[in-house]
Amino acid sequence: MELALKALPKPLAMIKSRMAKEAPAQDPLILEMIEVRRKIEGCRNQFDASVDDDLIDSYIYELESLQARYRYLIKLAKKKNLCCEMASQMKLERMEREWDR
């Protein structure tokens, strides 16, 4: 029984491979949203590591700017009916982070 369980791929890998086969080429808007989210995460990491008051202020403003850009991209995605696809991508990434813990 244990051998059979070890032979099975991770559930997330199965979901990803299935989505990759079924999903058409990604929309440039989605790629931009992913890039902005990546920048937000990087900015948050720099903010957390900063001790200088001026740097902290600059990261706060940068985060505000990136979050405003992300909200704008979400509005565009909703107009293009891409919100469900993006939500699925975000859910997979969250699941992947939890799986790695």
N, C-alpha and C positions, 0 to 999 in steps of 0.2 A: 504494500500500500504506500509506504513512504517513498519507494523508488518511483512509483507512478506519479506521485505529487511533485517530486523533484523534476521529473521530465516535462511537466507542464510549464509553458512560458508564463511570465508574470501577466496578470490580467491587464495591466496598463499597456504592456507591449502589444497584446492582442488588440486592444481598442485602438491604439495608435496605428497599427498596420492596417486595420480595417478602415479607419478614417482616411488614411493616406490613399488607399485604393479607391474609395468612394468619392473623396473630395476633389472638386475641380481645382485648377490652378488658383492659388490664393489671390484675392483682390489686392491691389496696391494699398488701398485704404487700411485693410487688415494688417498688412506688413508695416505700415506707418504706425498704427496703434501699438503693435508689438514693440516697435523701436522706441516709441515714447514711453511705454511702460518700463522698458529696460533702462532708459535714462532716468526715470523717476526712482527706480530701485537704486541705481548708482548714486544719485544725488542724496537719497536717504542714508545710504551707507557712509558717504562722505560727511553728511551732517552729524551722524552718530559718532564719527571718529574725530570731529573737530573740537578744539578747545578755545580757539581764538574767536572773540566776539564778532569781529568783522566778517570772518569766514562763515560763521553761523548765520549771520544776517543775510549774506549772499546766497547761502543754500536755501534759506527760507523763501527768498524771492524767486529763486530758480524753481523750487518745488511748486510755488504758486503758479508760475508761468507754465510749467509742464502740465500741471493738473488742469489748467484752463484749456490748454491745447488738447488734452485728452478728452475733456468734456465736449469740446467742439467736434472732435473726430467721432465720438459716440453718437452725436446728433446726426452727422453725415451717414454713419453706418446704419442708423435706424431708418433714415430716409431711403437707403438702398436695400433695406430688409436684410442686413448682414448681422444684426445683433445676435441672433441665435447661434450663428456659426462662431462668432467671436466668444460668446459665452461658453460654448463647448470647448474652445481652445483654452480659455482661462480655467475652466473646471479641470481639464486634463493636466494643466501645469500645476494646479494646486494639489491634485491627487498624486502627481509625480513627486512633488516636494515632500508630501506626507509619507509616501512609500519609501523614500530614501532615508527618512529619520530612523 
